Amino acid sequence: MPSRESCVISKGEKRSGRRSKKEAGHKGAVFTAALGLNVRGSVPSLPVTFWQPIRSFALSQLTSLVRRATLRESDLAPKYEKVHNFKVHTFRGPHWCEYCANFMWGLIAQGVKCADCGLNVHKQCSKVVPNDCQPDLRHVKKVYSCDLTTLVKAHNTKRPMVVDMCIQEIEARGLQSEGLYRISGFSELIEDVKMAFDRDGEKADISSSVYEDINIITGALKLYFRELPIPLITYDAYPRFIEAAKIADPDKRLESLHEALKLLPPAHCETLRYLMAHLKRVTQYEKENLMSSENLGIVFGPTLMRAPELDAMTALNDIRYQRLVVETLITNEDVLF
């Protein structure tokens, strides 16, 4: 049988427990009232002016936290996978393989070196090195004629800065320009824009104060895609896109194109998505610029797609399918991407 002292202690503990729960509930009610939420229960009756500073501060803190989290997610550049660009190299002085750590024997052509990140390995080791090339800006010295994935990894961006900057400039002042993308600018000035990007990168000035004619900017964008060593729609994916264009049924063609898009490297697919969204906005001003999705397909078909080592006749026959691929991608941009 419990003693009188133990009964007194247990009753005291119960009272303290109820008191702490009541205080916690009271604090919760105060906080929710400060935020302006509907709560049940008794809340101390204080003037409205008392809650205003507390509520403003609490909401500002919550908003700030959400904004910072959103920015952190959006600012992270995607981690594109990239193979090394190995080339046979003759090293001066003693060198060790950066993969297996063994000595690289010989007087000439002792191993291979990645032209993009500078990794030095044995020729046999290059076959098993993981696809984790991290291009260095010391090795990537050009913007035009540079592999697309190499460029975006070197600059740590989602898309090539050429594409982003040119499209932003075109949409700012050229969407209603008649014959947009169809009319060519002066080739000398287009080359000047190319050299500006190669020299200054994202600091290149392509504003209207320097290049008044918007066709110079559109010409520079088309030139960038034409000079890619691997086209935006890659050689490996090219046959699947052409096969999809040959399908007569529209729904089945969309399904086939959707599967073909999965064959593109992530950086290529993201750039293609961004470009198609832009070209769709161009078609929304068709009455002013006279550029329909069909017209844009004629312009961009051969620019974005190049036949991989096909004979001249086959490549010529593919032109109409190239046009149809781009036209379908523009029209159904919101569905395919």
C-alpha positions as CSV (number, residue, x, y, z in Angstrom):
1,M,0.0,0.0,0.0
2,P,1.5,3.3,-1.1
3,S,2.4,5.8,1.7
4,R,0.9,9.2,2.2
5,E,4.1,10.9,1.0
6,S,4.1,9.1,-2.3
7,C,0.4,10.0,-2.9
8,V,1.2,13.7,-2.3
9,I,4.2,13.5,-4.7
10,S,2.2,11.9,-7.5
11,K,-0.6,14.5,-7.1
12,G,2.1,17.3,-7.3
13,E,3.6,15.7,-10.5
14,K,0.1,15.6,-12.1
15,R,-0.6,19.2,-11.3
16,S,2.8,20.3,-12.7
17,G,2.2,18.2,-15.9
18,R,-1.2,19.8,-16.4
19,R,0.3,23.3,-15.7
20,S,3.1,22.7,-18.4
21,K,0.6,21.5,-21.0
22,K,-1.6,24.5,-20.3
23,E,1.4,26.9,-20.7
24,A,2.5,25.2,-23.9
25,G,-1.1,25.5,-25.3
26,H,-1.2,29.1,-24.2
27,K,2.1,29.8,-26.0
28,G,0.9,28.0,-29.1
29,A,-2.3,30.0,-29.1
30,V,-0.3,33.3,-28.7
31,F,1.9,32.3,-31.7
32,T,-1.0,31.3,-34.0
33,A,-2.9,34.4,-33.0
34,A,0.2,36.5,-33.9
35,L,0.1,35.0,-37.4
36,G,-3.6,35.7,-37.7
37,L,-4.7,32.1,-37.8
38,N,-8.0,30.9,-36.6
39,V,-7.6,29.0,-33.3
40,R,-10.0,27.6,-30.7
41,G,-9.5,28.2,-27.1
42,S,-8.9,31.2,-25.0
43,V,-6.4,33.7,-26.3
44,P,-5.5,36.7,-24.1
45,S,-7.5,39.7,-25.2
46,L,-4.9,42.2,-26.2
47,P,-5.3,45.2,-28.6
48,V,-4.8,44.5,-32.3
49,T,-1.9,46.9,-32.5
50,F,0.0,44.5,-30.1
51,W,0.0,41.7,-32.7
52,Q,0.9,43.7,-35.8
53,P,4.7,43.9,-35.2
54,I,4.9,40.2,-34.1
55,R,2.8,39.0,-37.1
56,S,4.8,41.0,-39.6
57,F,8.1,39.8,-38.2
58,A,7.0,36.1,-38.2
59,L,5.6,36.2,-41.8
60,S,8.7,38.0,-43.1
61,Q,10.9,35.3,-41.5
62,L,8.8,32.5,-43.1
63,T,8.8,34.2,-46.5
64,S,12.5,34.7,-46.3
65,L,13.1,31.0,-45.5
66,V,10.9,29.9,-48.4
67,R,12.6,32.3,-50.8
68,R,16.1,31.2,-49.9
69,A,15.2,27.6,-50.3
70,T,13.6,28.3,-53.7
71,L,16.7,30.2,-54.8
72,R,19.0,27.5,-53.7
73,E,17.1,24.9,-55.8
74,S,16.9,27.1,-58.9
75,D,20.4,28.4,-58.8
76,L,21.9,24.9,-58.8
77,A,23.2,24.1,-62.3
78,P,22.4,20.6,-63.4
79,K,25.2,18.0,-63.2
80,Y,25.6,17.0,-66.8
81,E,27.7,13.9,-67.4
82,K,30.5,14.4,-69.9
83,V,33.1,12.0,-71.4
84,H,36.7,13.1,-71.5
85,N,38.2,14.4,-74.8
86,F,41.4,12.4,-74.8
87,K,44.2,13.0,-77.3
88,V,47.6,11.4,-77.6
89,H,50.2,13.6,-75.9
90,T,53.9,13.7,-75.5
91,F,54.9,14.7,-71.9
92,R,58.1,16.5,-71.1
93,G,59.8,15.0,-68.0
94,P,58.6,12.2,-65.8
95,H,54.8,11.8,-65.5
96,W,52.5,9.5,-63.6
97,C,49.0,8.3,-64.7
98,E,46.3,10.2,-62.7
99,Y,44.1,7.2,-62.8
100,C,46.3,4.2,-61.8
101,A,49.2,6.2,-60.3
102,N,51.8,4.2,-62.3
103,F,54.7,5.7,-64.2
104,M,54.1,6.7,-67.9
105,W,57.0,5.1,-69.7
106,G,58.5,6.2,-73.1
107,L,60.0,9.2,-74.8
108,I,57.1,10.2,-77.0
109,A,53.3,9.6,-76.9
110,Q,53.5,8.2,-73.4
111,G,49.8,8.6,-72.8
112,V,46.7,10.7,-73.5
113,K,45.5,14.1,-72.2
114,C,42.0,15.4,-71.9
115,A,41.8,18.6,-74.0
116,D,39.0,19.9,-71.9
117,C,40.1,19.3,-68.3
118,G,43.8,18.4,-68.6
119,L,43.6,14.8,-67.1
120,N,46.7,12.8,-67.9
121,V,46.3,9.0,-68.1
122,H,47.7,5.9,-69.9
123,K,46.0,5.1,-73.2
124,Q,44.7,1.8,-71.7
125,C,43.4,3.6,-68.6
126,S,41.5,6.1,-70.7
127,K,39.0,3.3,-71.6
128,V,38.0,2.8,-68.0
129,V,38.1,6.4,-66.7
130,P,34.6,7.4,-65.6
131,N,32.7,10.1,-67.5
132,D,33.4,12.8,-65.0
133,C,35.2,15.4,-67.1
134,Q,35.1,18.9,-65.5
135,P,36.2,21.3,-68.2
136,D,38.6,24.0,-67.2
137,L,38.2,27.5,-68.7
138,R,42.0,27.5,-69.2
139,H,41.5,24.7,-71.8
140,V,38.1,25.8,-73.1
141,K,39.0,29.1,-74.9
142,K,36.2,29.4,-77.4
143,V,32.4,29.6,-77.3
144,Y,31.6,28.9,-81.0
145,S,32.7,25.6,-82.4
146,C,32.9,24.2,-78.8
147,D,31.1,21.1,-77.8
148,L,27.8,22.1,-76.1
149,T,28.1,20.0,-73.0
150,T,31.8,21.1,-72.6
151,L,30.8,24.7,-72.7
152,V,28.0,24.6,-70.2
153,K,30.0,22.5,-67.7
154,A,33.0,24.9,-68.1
155,H,30.8,27.9,-67.3
156,N,28.5,26.0,-64.9
157,T,25.3,27.0,-66.6
158,K,22.2,25.1,-67.8
159,R,22.5,26.3,-71.4
160,P,25.2,28.1,-73.5
161,M,25.3,31.8,-72.7
162,V,25.1,32.5,-76.5
163,V,21.6,30.9,-76.6
164,D,20.4,32.7,-73.5
165,M,21.7,36.1,-74.3
166,C,20.7,36.1,-78.0
167,I,17.2,34.9,-77.3
168,Q,16.7,37.5,-74.5
169,E,17.8,40.2,-76.9
170,I,15.6,39.0,-79.7
171,E,12.5,38.8,-77.4
172,A,13.2,42.2,-76.0
173,R,13.2,44.0,-79.3
174,G,12.6,41.8,-82.3
175,L,9.6,39.6,-82.0
176,Q,7.5,41.8,-84.4
177,S,10.3,42.2,-86.9
178,E,9.2,41.0,-90.3
179,G,11.0,37.9,-91.6
180,L,12.6,37.2,-88.2
181,Y,15.2,34.4,-88.6
182,R,14.5,34.2,-92.3
183,I,16.2,37.5,-93.3
184,S,20.0,37.4,-92.8
185,G,22.1,40.1,-91.3
186,F,25.5,41.3,-92.6
187,S,27.9,38.4,-92.4
188,E,30.8,40.7,-91.3
189,L,28.8,41.9,-88.3
190,I,27.6,38.4,-87.5
191,E,31.3,37.3,-87.4
192,D,31.9,40.3,-85.2
193,V,29.3,39.0,-82.7
194,K,30.9,35.6,-82.8
195,M,34.4,37.0,-82.0
196,A,32.8,39.1,-79.2
197,F,31.4,35.9,-77.5
198,D,34.7,34.0,-78.1
199,R,36.7,36.9,-76.6
200,D,34.4,38.2,-73.8
201,G,32.0,35.3,-73.1
202,E,28.9,36.4,-71.1
203,K,30.3,40.0,-71.0
204,A,29.8,40.4,-74.7
205,D,27.7,43.4,-75.6
206,I,25.0,42.6,-78.2
207,S,22.6,45.4,-77.2
208,S,20.9,47.7,-79.8
209,S,23.4,50.4,-79.2
210,V,26.1,48.1,-80.7
211,Y,24.0,46.0,-83.2
212,E,20.9,47.9,-84.2
213,D,19.7,45.3,-86.7
214,I,18.1,42.4,-84.9
215,N,18.9,40.1,-87.9
216,I,22.5,40.3,-86.8
217,I,21.6,38.7,-83.5
218,T,19.4,36.0,-85.1
219,G,22.2,35.3,-87.6
220,A,24.7,34.9,-84.7
221,L,22.4,32.4,-83.0
222,K,21.9,30.3,-86.1
223,L,25.7,30.4,-86.7
224,Y,26.3,29.1,-83.2
225,F,24.1,26.0,-83.9
226,R,25.6,25.4,-87.3
227,E,29.1,25.4,-86.0
228,L,28.5,22.9,-83.1
229,P,30.8,20.0,-83.6
230,I,28.0,17.7,-82.5
231,P,24.6,19.1,-83.7
232,L,21.9,20.1,-81.2
233,I,20.0,17.0,-82.4
234,T,22.9,14.7,-82.2
235,Y,24.1,12.2,-84.9
236,D,23.2,9.3,-82.7
237,A,19.6,10.5,-82.3
238,Y,19.2,11.7,-85.9
239,P,17.8,8.5,-87.3
240,R,15.1,8.2,-84.6
241,F,13.9,11.8,-85.3
242,I,13.7,11.2,-89.0
243,E,11.8,7.9,-88.5
244,A,9.4,9.8,-86.2
245,A,8.8,12.4,-88.9
246,K,7.8,9.8,-91.4
247,I,4.9,8.5,-89.3
248,A,1.6,9.7,-90.7
249,D,-0.5,9.4,-87.6
250,P,0.0,12.6,-85.5
251,D,-0.4,11.0,-82.1
252,K,2.0,8.2,-82.9
253,R,4.5,10.7,-84.3
254,L,4.4,12.6,-81.0
255,E,5.0,9.4,-79.1
256,S,8.0,8.6,-81.3
257,L,9.4,12.1,-81.0
258,H,9.0,11.9,-77.2
259,E,11.1,8.7,-77.2
260,A,13.7,10.2,-79.5
261,L,14.2,13.2,-77.2
262,K,15.3,10.8,-74.5
263,L,18.3,9.9,-76.6
264,L,19.7,13.5,-76.4
265,P,22.3,14.4,-73.9
266,P,20.8,16.4,-71.0
267,A,22.5,19.7,-72.0
268,H,21.3,19.3,-75.6
269,C,17.7,18.4,-74.5
270,E,17.5,21.4,-72.2
271,T,18.9,23.8,-74.9
272,L,16.4,22.4,-77.4
273,R,13.5,22.8,-75.0
274,Y,14.5,26.5,-74.4
275,L,14.9,27.2,-78.1
276,M,11.5,25.6,-79.0
277,A,9.7,27.6,-76.3
278,H,11.3,30.7,-77.8
279,L,10.3,29.8,-81.3
280,K,6.7,29.2,-80.2
281,R,6.6,32.7,-78.8
282,V,7.9,33.9,-82.2
283,T,4.9,32.2,-83.9
284,Q,2.5,34.1,-81.6
285,Y,3.5,37.3,-83.5
286,E,3.0,35.7,-86.9
287,K,0.7,38.5,-88.1
288,E,3.6,41.0,-87.6
289,N,6.7,38.8,-88.4
290,L,5.1,36.5,-90.9
291,M,7.0,33.5,-89.4
292,S,4.8,30.4,-88.8
293,S,6.0,27.2,-87.3
294,E,6.4,25.8,-90.8
295,N,8.6,28.7,-91.9
296,L,10.7,28.4,-88.8
297,G,11.0,24.6,-89.5
298,I,12.4,25.4,-92.9
299,V,15.0,27.7,-91.4
300,F,16.0,25.6,-88.4
301,G,15.7,22.1,-89.8
302,P,19.1,21.9,-91.4
303,T,20.6,24.1,-88.7
304,L,19.7,21.8,-85.8
305,M,20.0,18.5,-87.6
306,R,22.8,17.2,-89.8
307,A,22.7,13.8,-91.4
308,P,25.6,11.5,-90.2
309,E,27.7,10.6,-93.2
310,L,24.8,10.0,-95.6
311,D,25.1,10.3,-99.4
312,A,24.0,13.6,-101.0
313,M,20.8,12.2,-102.3
314,T,19.6,10.8,-99.0
315,A,20.6,14.0,-97.2
316,L,18.6,16.0,-99.7
317,N,15.5,13.8,-99.2
318,D,15.8,14.2,-95.4
319,I,15.4,18.0,-95.6
320,R,11.6,17.8,-95.7
321,Y,11.6,15.5,-92.6
322,Q,14.0,17.8,-90.8
323,R,11.5,20.7,-91.4
324,L,8.6,18.5,-90.1
325,V,10.6,17.5,-87.0
326,V,11.3,21.2,-86.0
327,E,7.7,22.3,-86.9
328,T,6.2,19.5,-84.7
329,L,8.6,20.3,-81.8
330,I,7.5,24.0,-82.0
331,T,3.8,23.3,-82.2
332,N,3.8,20.7,-79.4
333,E,6.6,22.2,-77.2
334,D,4.4,22.2,-74.1
335,V,3.6,18.5,-74.6
336,L,6.9,17.1,-75.6
337,F,9.2,18.8,-73.0
